[in-house]
Amino acid sequence: MDFIDELKQFAKRVERLIGTILTEEATKTSIIMPFFALLGYDVFDPREFVPEFTADVGIKRGEKVDYAIIKDGQPVILIEAKWCGEPLEKHDSQLFRYFGTTPAKFAILTNGITYRFFTDLEETNKMDARPFLEFDITDIREAYVNELKKFHKNSFDVETIFDTAEELKYSSEIMKYMAQQLRAPSDKFVRYVLGEVYSGTRTQGVVDRFRDIVKKSLNQFINDLMSDKITSALRASATPDEEAESAPDDVAAATKEDETPRIVTTEEELEGFFIVRHILEQVVDRERICHRDTESYFGIVLDNNRTKWICRLRLDGARKFVILPAEDKSQIRHEIDRIDDLYKFRNELASVTSRILGN
């Protein structure tokens, strides 16, 4: 089993347990230690995974960090653990104190769900205030999994990780910033954009007036970019035989084609397909999720089998609908305003897929 598949399997276990874990100690034993075991460490061998590691701070003696990962007899990673229901924002100062007193180059702050990875990019032997990597076990993303792999016992190398940490840290911060601007552009960002396209004085009134225009323009640009990528991918995947079949041989064939209702798969339907596939990637291998278009609806199915349908989209009328199969084989219809509303049915889609899989 690939590492990412092991992570996804473990994530399902974590999601089942979260509601029953009421203490920090239970968090450690039920989801934090198993996570590091997944990374290849023997969590019961004190030669490589030490609980209650002593990290004396200044004149204070007996200060202990929850765990330390040991390599060649020296701590290389410090781990501070908290209860899974506790936000991490208030606890990095404790880890900050420990960091400079040991040879460890990396520190991890976690509540068993979110893992924040720190190092000393800005000042040697002084832990950075912001993590260079943040990983959420309930939101597994392939790019972050590739970075997490570097912390696996079999591939752990201090220099390799440190060399990529700076780029990772700032690219992550840039993406967070851009996501924030997409949701609610700040005054500073709007002023910057206006400086490139607007010749008048950028007063506060002008900034407020253009804020929604900037937001809509950014989101439209992203949507257009996605549509272009989807269209390019479909063109690239078309075989020569398919292209030949689609071309009429003569006028008679063209006439016959005109007389027959044509099924046209729209970009909006394809966008819906990719959204559903993204939603379900933690439930089933994404390659098993297929689409089958018909004259009356756009179907999303498992294993290209129309009897294993996950949902059906009806997007060509004045009103848009997503249709889900109920356990009694009836159909449940929900009206949606736009294709992004499919994210509201994340749980229902996962439940239907699990039922099809027999889970």
N, C-alpha and C positions, 0 to 999 in steps of 0.2 A: 504494500500500500504506500502510495506517495505521501510525502510529509504533509502536503496541503489537505489530502483526504483524511489523514489522521487528525489534523487540526479541526476539520469540519465535524468529524465524529465526536471529538472531545467537546467541541462547542455545543453540540446537542445535549451532551451530558450536563454541561455547566448550566444551560438554560433550564433543564429539568430540576436541578438542585437549588438554584438561586433562592427560590421562595422558602426553602426549608432551612437555610443556613442563617443562624441568628447570632453567632459570635465570631470574633476574630480567629479564635483557635480552630473553630469548625471550618472557616474559610481556608485557613492554611492547610489543614489535613485533607480536605475534600476536593479543593480545586487548584490551590497554588502549588503544593508539592507535586501533584500529578502533572501539572503543566511543565514543570522543570524535568520531570521524569520523561515526558514526551520529547524534551530537547536532548535526551540521551544521558542525563546525569543520574547517578545512583543516589537518590535522596536519603538513603539509609546508610551511606558510607561516609563517615565523618572526615575521611581523607580528601573528599572532593565536594561535599555538601555539608557545611557546618551550621547547625542551628545555634542561635544565641551567641553569635560571634562577637568577641570582645573588641570594641573600637574605642579605646579611651580618648576622651576629648579634653585637652588642656589639663587643668588640675583635677578634673573630674575623673574618677576611676570607676571601672566596672560598667561603663556604658556599653550597651550591646545592641547590635543590629540583628534583625530576625534571622537572616541567613547570609552566608558567604559561600561563593563557589571558589574552590581552591584549584590552582594549577601549579605544578612543580613546587608545592609547599607554600605558595603565596596566594593571598586572596586576589582574585581578578574581577569579581563581580560582587557587589553588596546588594542585598535585597531587603527592602523594608515592606512588610505586609500589613494590610488593614482589612477590616471587615468588608465584605462584598457590598454592603449597603451604605458604605461611607464614602463621600466624595474625597478625592485625593488632594484637592487644592491646598489644604491647610497643613499637609504633612511633609512637604518637600524640605522644609527647614531642618527637620530632624536628620534626614539623610544627608543634607548639606554639611552638617557638623561632622558626621562620621567620615565623609569622603576624604577629607584632607589628612586624616590620621592613619590611613592605610595605603599600601601600594596599589590598591584596586583602581583600575582605569575606568570602570563602568559601574553605574548604580541603577537599580531598578526599583521604582515605587509602584506597588500594585495593590488592588483590592480583589484580585482574582478574575476580574472582568477586563479592566483597563490596565495595561502595562506601559509605564513611562520609562524610557531609557535615557539616562544622563551620562555625560562625560565632561571633560574640561577643555573645551575648544577655545574659550575666551581667555582663560588664565590658567596656567599649569597648576595642578593640584588643588584647584578650586572648582567645585562642581558648578556647571552652568545653571542659571535660573530656569531655563527652558529646556525641555527634553529634545533630543535630536530625532527620536522615534517614539511614536505613540501607537500602540496596538490594542485593538478591541476584539476580544475573543468572540463577541456576538456579531461582529461586522468584519468578517474576514475578507481582505482584499489581496489579490495576488501580488501586487507590488510590495506590500508590507510583509507578506509571507517570505518573499525572497530575501528581505533584509533580516527577518527573524531567523532564517536558516543559518545565518552567519554566527548566531549565538548557540547553535547546536554543538554539543561536545565534540563531535567528529570533525567539525570545520572551524571551530573557534580559533581566531587569530587576532590578537589585539591590534596589530598594525593595520591589517586589512579593514577591520571595522572602523578604526579611528580615521583612516584615510578617506572613507566615504561618508563619515558622520556629518561633516560640515555641509556638504551638498544636500544631504538628506534633510538636515535640520532646516535649512533656509528654503529649500523647495517646498517643504511641508508648510512652513510659515507663509510662503507666497500663495500656496493653494488655499490656505485658510482665509487669507486676506481677500483673495479674489472671490471666494464663496460668499464672504460677508458682503462684498460690494454688489454681488449679483442679487442678494436678498434685500439689502438696504444701503444704497450708495451713500457714503459719508460726504459731508460738505467739502472736505479736502479733495476727495476723489472726483466729485462733480466739477469742482473748480479746475482741476487738472485737465479733464476732458474738454471742458468749455474753452480752455486756453488753446486747444488745438483746432477747434471748429467754430468758435464764436468770437466775433470781432468787437462786440460791445463791452461795456464795463460789467464785471462779474460781481454784482451786488448780491446781498443775501436773498433779495426777492427773486433775482434771476436764477440763483442756485436752486432755490426751492421750486421754481417753475420748471426747471430742466431736470430735476431729480428723477421724476417718473419717466421722462423721455430717455434718460441715460439707462435706467434700469431695464426698460422695455427693449432698448437697442441691444444691450449686452445679452439679454436672454434670447432675443431673436437671432443674434449672431451665433450663439451656441446651438440653437435649434437648427439653423441652416447648416452649420458645420456637421452636426450629427446626420442630417439628411443626406448631405453630400457623401459622407463616409459610407452610409448604408447603401446608397445607390451605386457607389464604386465597388463595394463588396459584392453586390448582387451581379453587377456586370462581369466582375472578375471570375465569379463562380459559374457563370453560364458556359455550358460546353458548346463546341462547334455544332454538334448534332442538334442541340436545342435551338440554336440560332438558325440552323438550316430549316428545321421544322416550322419555325415561326414565320418564315418567308414564303408567301404564296408563289406557286410555280407558274400560274397563269391567271388570266382574268376570271376564269370560271371559279378557281379556288378563292380568289378575292371576293367574288360575289357570294359564294357559299359562306365565307367567313363573316361577311356583313349581315347575312341572314341569321347567323347563329349568335345568341347572346354571348358576349365576351366577358370573361372574368378578369378584372383589372385589380391587381393588388396595389393599394395606395401606400404612399410613404407613411401616412398616419397609422395604417394597419401594421406596417413593418416596425414602426416605432413602438407600437403596443406589444408586438412580439418580443422585441428586445428588452422591454421593461419587464415583462412577465418572466423571461428567461433569467434576467438579473435577479429578480425577487426570489426565484426558486433555486438559484445555484448552490445554496446550502442544503437543499433538500434532495436534489437529484443532479446527476451529471448534466451539464447544460447542453451537451451534444445530443442528448436523448429528447430534448424539447424541440418540436417541429411545428410548422404551420401548414394548414391545408385551407386554401381559399375556396369559397363557393359563391354562387350568385346571391345567396341570401345572408351569409355571414362569413366572417373570417375566423377560422378555428385554430386553436392552439392545443396541440395534442402531445401525447407521450409516445415515443418510438414510432412516429409516423403512422399511428394506428387510430383511425377515426373513432373507434369505440372507446379509446382511452382519452377522451377529451377533457382538458383541464378548464378551459373557458372558451366562450365564443364572443366575438366583438361585432357589434353592428354600429358602424360609424358613418354610413353613407346617407342617412336621413337627416332631418332637421334636429332630431334628438339622438343622442348617442347612448348605447347600452353595453354593459358587460353581463354575460349570462354565465352562471355557474351551475354545475350539476349537483343536486341534493342527494343525500344518501338513498332516498326512496325513488331515485331516478327521475324525479321531477326537475324542472328548471327554475332557478332563482334569478330574476332579472333586476339589475341595478342600473339606474340612470347615472351617467357621468357627464360633467361639463366639458372636460378636456382629457386627453389621453394620459396625462400625468396622474389623474385621479385613480389609476390602477394601483398606485402605491397604497391607497387606502384599504385595499383588499388583500394585503400581504398575508394575513393570517388565514383568510378563507382559501386563497390559492394554495398555500402550503398544506392546508388540511385536505383539500381535494387531491392534491398530488400524493400525499402520504396514503390516502385511502386507495388510490389506484395502485400504488406500490405494495399495498397490503401491510403497511406498517401500523 
